[in-house]
Amino acid sequence: MTILTPDLRAVLGRVGTSTLTGVLNRRGLRSMTLFDVYPVRAEQPAMVGTAFTMRFIPSREDKDGPTSTNRSMVQPQAMEECPPGHVLMIDSRGDSRAASAGDLYVGRLKVRGGAGIVTDGGFRDTNGVHKTGLPAYHRRPSSPPSPIAHRPIDLQLPISCGGVAVYPGDIVVGDRDAVLVIPPEIVEAVAQEALAAYEYEEFAELEVARGRPLKGLFPVAGDEARRDYEAWKKAKG
């Protein structure tokens, strides 16, 4: 399994999802960005971690109703077993009629060293979720309790989240714009390519602000822009 070193985490968190999606697209990976999944709060920190998966199926009154004695304990189990540095990825079938988790579950995940939590459903107690400090992404807030719509059924199997196939061990990156997954076997190469693109785009932004036209600068860099970029990098140290 790929180990996310502090340096690799720092690079992935720095370059952001916009740059990473471009790199993945150039490698033919076009279905890696989750749809209809948003940060609980825009000001929350960026998220980088390894995927730990949980799956919901639809609830049923005889198993999940208020008088049932056969409630699933998979959901609290996930909060206790998701390893430090991992992101809990929840398959809620895109159904936000009831919550996928709330502030107490998210708080427990945070205390245990989780890197984040993502669902294509909704979270309840979103003010409390934000106060935990754990990066959290969902479709929209959802106050009703989980058993109204969801039964947690298993952990650490491939799931669908936000229309994307997520496998345990995938690398997950989230920021204000999006959440995406990266196959672990290519994450180091993707990170280095993304860092090079990010640094060039930083230079290009400065040049555009100074009045330089886009032709020969971006999206395709000409020879002159390349020379100027290398000089800028050298001067920057």
Buried (B, 14 or more C-beta within 10 A) or exposed (E): EBEBEEEBBEBBBBBBBBBBBBBBEEBEBEEBBBBEBBBBBEEBEBBBBBBBBBBBEEBEEEEBEEEBEEEBEBBEEBBEBBEEBBBBBBBBBBBBEBBBBBBBBBBBBBEBEBBBBBBBBBBBBBEBBBBBEBBBBBBEBBEBBBBBBBBBBBBBEEBBBBEBEBBBBBBBBBBBEBBBBBBBEBBBEBBBBBBEBBBBBEBBEEBEEEEBEEEEBBEEBEEEBEEBBEEBEEEEE
